[in-house]
C-alpha cells in the first residue's frame, strides 16, 4: 500500500541507488505536500538534522558539531541509505577508500555522504521551475 502511494506521489525518489520505498515515504512525510517551502538543499539538510552546527566562540571559529535536532526519522533513513551504499555501491566504495587514505574517520565520511544523499534527494523533490510564457 505504501509502495503504491510513493509510486503515485514521487516515482523519481525511487530512481537513485538504495532509496527504497520506506526511505522515499519518510522523505515525502517530511516535505509534505508543499516542497516549495524547502528553499535550498541546505534547508533540507537542516530540516533533517544533517547540517553541522557552528560551535566557535570568541576567537575560535571554524569548528562544528553534529546537529542533534532536526527530523530524526529522516536522518535515520538517510543514514541507512549511506550505510548500504558504502557496502554495495561501487562509486561510494571508491569514495570511502579515497577519503580514508586522506585521513578521514569513518564518522566524518558518513557525515559527508549523508550531505551528498540529501543534496541528491533535494534535486529530486524540488518542483520544476515555472516558466512564464512570453508574449510574442
N, C-alpha and C positions, 0 to 999 in steps of 0.2 A: 504494500500500500504506500509506504513512504517512497519507495523507488519510483512508483508511478507519478507521485506528486513532484518529486525532484526532476524527473524527465520532462514533465509538463512545464514546470516553472523555470528551470535553468539547465537545459541539457549541456550547455557549454562547460559547466562546472565539472562534469564527469570526464572531460577530454584529457586533462593532464594525468601524468603517471601517478597512480595511487591516491587520487582523490576519489574516494568511494561515495556511495550513497549516504552513509552516515555523516561523513565529513561535509559533503555538499549540503545536506539537510541542516547541519549546525550552522553553516555559513549563511544559509537562507534565513534561519531563525534570527541570527544576529543582525543581518542587514535589513530584514523586514521587507515590506512591500514598497519601501522608499529608498532605494540605493543611492539616489541623488544626494541624500543628506551626508554621505561619506565623500568629502571633497577631494581627498588625496589618499595615496597608499599609506602615507604616514599617519593619517587619521584612522585608517582601518587597523594599522599596526598598534596604535594607541588603544583603540577600542578593544582589541584582542589581548592587550597586555604584553605585546611583543616589543614595543618601542622602549628603548632604555630611558632611565630617569637620571638626569644630571645630579651629582652629589657634591660638586665643588662648593667650597665655602671660603670666603676671604681670598687669599692669594692662590688657593688651589683651584684649578679648573681642568676640564677635560676628562674628569672621572665620571663614570656612570655605574649604575647598579641595575639589576633586573627589576622590572616593573611587576610588583605582586598584585596589582589591580587588574582592571580590565575584565573581559568576559572569559572566565576560567575554562568553560567548556569548549569555546572556540580555540583557546590557547592549547588545550589538551588535544583537540582534533588536529591542529596544525603540527603539534609535536609528534603525534602518531604518524602523520604523513612523512615528516622528516626522517623518523627512525626507519620506516620501511624503505624510503629512498636510499638511505645510507647502506642498506643491505642488498638491494636488488636493482637499483637504477645506476647504470654504469657511469654516466656523466657525474652523478653525485658522488659515487665511489672515488672517481678520479679527483674530484674537488677536495674530498676529505683527505685523500693521500697527499695532495699538494699542500693543503693548509697545515697538516700535521708536520710535514717537512719544514714548513716555515716556523714551527714552534707553537702553533695554536693548540689549546687544550680541546678536548672533546666537547666540553661545555660551551666554549667560545664558538666552535664550529657549528654546533647545533643552533646557537643563537643567530649566527649569520644565515644558516639555511632556513630557519623559521621566517626571517625577514624576507628572504628570497621567495618563499612559498606564498607569503601574504601579499607580496607585490604581484605575483602571478595571479592570485585569486582576485585582487583588486581589478586587474585589467579584464578579467572575465566577467565580473559583475557590474562594472560601471556601465551606465547607459550610453548608447551610441550618441555622439554629438548631434544636436539638432541642426539641420541645415535650413537656412532661411531662403525661400525661393526668391530669385532676383527678378525684378520687373524688367521685361525687355520691350 
